[in-house]
Amino acid sequence: MNGMLRIPRSRGAVSGVALILLGAWGALIPFVGPYFHYAYTPDTGWAYTSGRFWLEILPGAGALAGGLIVLLSSYRPIALFGAWLAALSGCWFAVGSILVPAWPRLGVTTGEPVGGTMLRSVEQIGFFTGLGIAIVFFATLSLGRLSVVSVRDTKLAAGARAKPTEPAEEKPAEQKAPRTGVRFPVLRGRPAAEKEEPAPERVHFAQRWLVRPFRNSQ
């Protein structure tokens, strides 16, 4: 089971980079946009307000952090958490500026877009609505890729579960007796004690009866 939770880092590479760039754009554009006449009031560079913090800096940081997690994590649950964090940040970009006016006591406002009618529409898309939809798109793309267990993941998990074969134990070599400088002579043939005695002399039957009377007569 643990092998199924591992994923290659390339699985969320494209979506992770896109989420990082979009999150950085959402968090920084309210501070650098006034230099290009692309801003909400106050239209001065690096001007901080509570509305910019809650509606732009915070969700931008969330999308950036989620993209980093998706890009760098090789553990499926953690990568999914990063994708969900980016998706929620994108949702807040898209609907936050619409919901905040319902709570005027919070004192959080987006300000007024600067420029003509066309430029105001482009600023609404680039600051909030369009940016949030783009972040949600790449976040859901990451969620889909991370939720599916591919054939490659199955093979990697099967390889991780396979136990390596243990090497055969080597038998200890037989110990040989140390050689000494004394050499014993090698006996060839039978020893003297084991030599056969000579067979008794055989006397022919005729010789025995002819010779014996002759000896007795002497």
KAURNOR-V354704 format. One record per pair of residues at least 6 apart in sequence whose C-alpha atoms are under 6 Angstrom apart, sorted by the first residue. I is the first residue (numbers start at 1). J is the second residue. If there is no record, write none. Layout:
# KAURNOR-V354704
I&J / I&J
This chain:
# KAURNOR-V354704
3&157 / 4&157 / 5&75 / 5&76 / 6&74 / 6&75 / 6&76 / 7&74 / 8&74 / 9&74 / 12&70 / 12&71 / 13&71 / 15&138 / 16&67 / 16&70 / 16&71 / 19&63 / 19&64 / 19&67 / 20&64 / 20&67 / 23&60 / 23&63 / 23&64 / 26&56 / 26&60 / 27&56 / 27&57 / 27&60 / 31&45 / 31&46 / 32&45 / 33&39 / 34&43 / 34&44 / 34&45 / 39&114 / 40&111 / 40&112 / 40&113 / 40&114 / 41&111 / 41&112 / 51&108 / 51&109 / 51&110 / 59&89 / 62&86 / 62&89 / 63&86 / 63&89 / 66&82 / 66&83 / 66&85 / 66&86 / 69&79 / 69&82 / 70&79 / 70&82 / 73&79 / 83&139 / 86&139 / 87&136 / 87&139 / 90&132 / 90&135 / 90&136 / 91&132 / 93&128 / 93&132 / 94&128 / 94&129 / 94&132 / 113&120
